Amino acid sequence: MGTISARKRADKTTAYTAQIRLKENGVIVHTESQTFSRKALAQAWMKRREAELQEQRASGILNQSIVTVGDMLDSYVKQAEGITEWGRSKKADIARLRASGLADKDSRQLCAADLIEYAKGRRINDGAGPATVLNDIIWLRQAFLSGALVYDIKQPVIAADAAKVELLRTKVIAKPVQRKRRLSPEEEQKLTDHFSSRDARAQIPMLDIFKFALLSARRQEEICRIKWEDIDFEKGTCWLDDVKHPTQKKGNRREFRVLKPALDLMQAQPKKAAEVFPYNSKSVGAAFTRACHFLGIEGLHFHDLRHEATSRLFEKGYSIQEVAQFTLHESWSTLKRYTHLKPEHVPER
């Protein structure tokens, strides 16, 4: 009824996948699989699940219409179509969950141990970090909540809640560590010199974008979406569509304050498109990453420039309410996390 197959991973270790298939009249009526780092673990799991499935078959449960975890994920995706625009990372996470062995499980029989086993496998077998695996559990629970209404199956939500408590306790999953990376004066000078020397022969004016990011606190994709028609040079403000928001992904049009040096940088750009910086945001990020690698600058991401710009606004003496007009943070408590003031920059009063 079950088989175990071995495959080599990229790190040269061996993974063992146990797969169970149940057939009736030559037709597969149930299938599920799990992957382990040791063959003995795969054998133990397969033996336990085969015994459980035999009991379910004897009681008639398997003859009922099966709704798998994959079915719930598919339903969750379908429910969001045309209503919610997901980011690339969430789409990739859902697709990976759909392709996992967990997706083959009967949602009615899902228990906390199944999710704990899956989470530990992600950490051990795939090398995923605790915050990454936490995202998996979050997306699964969201799908289970949706499935509870569509299929009237409550067990997966109960299992996810119980598993999350235990996984947090054992530190298998954890909230992401908040970054506190500041750009040093030496690093800023290195990047300025590097971009100055290359921009004459490059398609993307990285020096201007780098400076603009430090002045505006805008994300790289936002910088590439600013349009000429949305800038008010007299008022020193600009409008931006689809500003990042915890729940509203589309249509969130907001006006933000722009410093004069940032306005000057925008005015200096050639008007060759509707956007001020008409470049692919991924290409901007890649150019920044290459520059940091070339210069030996470690641990600096383009998004850290937003952190740096926000901190500099506070160091200039702006209040939380005023800084929010630049950064467009919805929550002041969230804004506080982005401010990493240096002790020497706190003035004596």
N, C-alpha and C positions, 0 to 999 in steps of 0.2 A: 504493500500500500504506500510505502514511503521510500524515497531514495536520497542519498547524500552525494553531492558533487563537490569536488575541490577545484579551486582556482587560485592562481597567483595574483597577489595584489602588486601595486606599483612599488611598495616598499620591500618586495621580495618575500613577504610572509604569505602564508596560505590561509585562505578563508574556506569554510565548509558550509555549504548551503543544504539544509534539510528541507525536502519538499514532500508534501502529502497530497495525494489525489484520491478521491472517492468516486467510484463509478457505480452507476445503476443501469443495467441493460446496455452496457457498453458506452454510456454517456457520462462524462465527468459532471458530477453534481456538487462537488466541493473541492477546492484546492487552496493550500496555504503553504508558506515557506518562511524560514528564518535562517539567518547567516550567523555563524559563530567562528571564534578564533581557534577552537579546538574541535576535533572530530568527536571526542567523547561527549562534549556538550551538545553537539548536534544530535547524536544518538539518543541522549537522555531526553532532550526536548521532543524528539520524534516519537519516542516510546510513550511519553506522558500524553501527548496530544492524540495519538492513535487510540489510546485507552479511553480518553474523554470523548472522542468522536464515535467510538463504538457504543458508549452509553447513550449519547444523543440520538444515534440511529435507532437504538432499541426503544427509546422513549418516544420516537416519532418527530423529534425536533428538526432533524435534518430534512424531513419531508416538507417542512414549511418553506415558504419562499425566503431565501437567504438574502440579506442585505449586508454586503461586505463593507469594510472600512473604505475601500476604494469607491464603492457606490456612494457613500456619504460625501467623499471628497468631490466626486463628479457632480453631485447635486449642489454642493456648496459653490462650486465654480459656476454652474448654470444659473443659480439664484442671483449671482453678482453680475452676470452679463448685462451690459447696457445700463447698469445702475452705478456700479463702483468701478473706478479705474485703478487697478492694482499696479504697484511698482514692479520693476524687473525682478527684484530679489524675492518678493512674495510669490510671484508666478513660478519662479524657479524652484522655490521651496515646496510649493504644492505639487508641482510636476514630479519632483524627486520623491515625495511621500507617496504619490500615486504609483510610482514604479517600485516601491519597496515591498518587501515580503509582508509587512504589516497590512498592506492594502487588501491582501487576500483573506484576512480574518473575518469571520462572521461577527458583525458588530453586536449581535445579541449576546454573544458569549465572551465579548472582550472584557478583560479584567485589568486591574492596575498592574499586576505582574507582567502582563504582555507589554504594556507601555514602558515599564521600568526596564524590561529586557531589551526592548528596542532602543531606548535612550542610552543604555550602557553599551550596546553594540555600536551605536553612532560614535561614542567617545573612543572606544577601544579599537574597533575595526576600521572606522573611517577617519579617525583622528580629528573629529569635530570638537570645537571648543564648547564649554558649558553654556555660553550665551547663544550659540548657534543651535544647540539641542533644545534650549528653552524655547526658541522660536518654533521649532518643530511641534512641541507640545502645545504652544499657543494656537498655531494654525489648526492642529488636529482638534483641539477643543472647540474652536470656532465652527469647524465643519460638523462636529458632533452636536453642537447647539442647533445648527440649521437642520441637521438630520433628525433631531428629536421631534421637530415640528412636522417635517415632511413624512417621516416613516413611523412616527410615534414610538421611537426606541430611545429610552432614557439611559440605558446601561453605559454607553460609551462616555457620556458626560460624567457620570459617577466615577467611572474608572479613571478618567483623565484628572479629575480633581484629587482623587486619592493618590494617584501616581505623582502628581506635581508636588504635593506636600512631602512625600518621601524622597523624591529626587532633589528637592531643595535642601532637605535636611542632610542628605548624604553628599551634597555639593556636586552631584552629577550634572545638574543644571544650575545656572546662576545668572543674575542680571548682568548686562555688559558693563565692564569697567568704564567709567566716564573719563574721557580723555582730558588731559590738562596740558597738552603740548603747546608751548609758546614759541614763537619765532624769535631767535636771538638776533641781535644787531649784526653779528658776523655772518649768520646765514642769510639774512636779508641782503647784505651787501654782495655776498657771493652770487645769489640768484639774480640780483640787479645787474651785476657785471656780465653774468653769463647770458642773460636774455638780451642785453644791450649789444653784445658781440654777434649774436645769431639772428636777431630780428630782421636785419637788412636783407637776408636771403631766405627767410622763412615766410610761410603763408599766414601764420597766426601771429599777431603782435603780442607775444607773451609778456613782454615788459609792461605794456599798458594794462593788460588784463590782470597781471600780478599786482600792480599798483592799485588798480581799481578795486580789486578784492579786499585789499588792506584798508581802503578808504570807505567802502560801501557795506561791508559785511554780508555781501550777497554770495549765494551758493554758485558753483560753476555753471550749472544748467540755467540758473536764473540770469546770470550775466549774459549768456548767449541768447536769451529770449527778450531782453529789453529792446523796445521799439522806439524809433525816433519820435513817432507821433504821441507817445505816452510820457515824454519828458517836458516838464515845465521849467525852463531855465530861469525864469524870473522868480518863481516861488521857491526854486531849489527842491523840487519834489519830482517823483516819477511814479507811474502806475505799473503794476506787474500783474499779469494774469496767472491763474492757477498756482497761487502761492501755497507752499507746503502747509498742510493742516492735518491734525490727527484723524479727522473723519471726513472732511470735505476736500476731495482730491481735485475736483474740476470746478471751474467757475468762481474760484476764490480770488476776486480781483481786489488788490489792495494798493494804497498809496503810501510811499515811504519817503522819508527825508534823505536828501543827498547833500554831502558836503561840497563846497565850491571846488576844491581840487579834483574831486571825482567828476563834477560837471565839466570842468575844463578838459579832463581826459576824454570824456565822451564827445565833446565838441571838436576835438582834434582828430576824430576818426573820419575816414572818407565815407560819404553817404552813397554806398554802392548796393545797399539792400534795405529792407524794411527794418532790420535789426541793427543796432549800433555795433555789436560784435557778432557778425553773422557766421559763426563757426560751430562746428560740432563739439558739444560739451565734452564728449568722450575723448576727442582729440586734444582738447585743452588739458584735461586731466592727465592724459598719457604724456603730453609734452612736459608737464610739471613733474611727473614722476621720473621721467628720463633725466631731467635736469638735476633733480635731487640725487639720483643714482650716480650721475656723472661727477657731481661735486662732492660726493661722499657724505651727504646730509641724510642722516638716518631717522626713521620714525616720523617724518613730516608728510602729512597729507594735504591736498588742496583745501579740504574742508577745515583744516586747522587755521587757515587764513581768516575764516569767518570768526573763529574763536579769538584770534589775535585782534582782529578789527573791533570786535565787541569789547574786549578788555581795554583797548586803547581809548574807546569812547568814554568808558568809565574813568580812565586815568586822566582824561581831559576835564573831568568834573561834571559830566552829564549824569542826571539821575536815572533811576531804573525806568521811570515813566518816559523820559526823553530818549533813552537808548532804544526802547521798544519801538519808537517812531522810525528808527533807522533799520532795526533788525526784523521787525514785524513778528516778534514772538507773541503768541497768544497769552501765554502764562508768564507772570513775573517770576514764579518759582522756577520755571524752565529756563528763563533768561538768566537767572542767577547761576545755573550750572555752567553756562557758557562764559562766565566771567572769572578769569583767573588772574587777579591782580597780584603784582609783585609787592612784597612788604615795603620796599624802598620807595614805591610810587604813591604810598598813602601819605598825604600831606599832614603836617602838624598843624593843629588848629588851636 
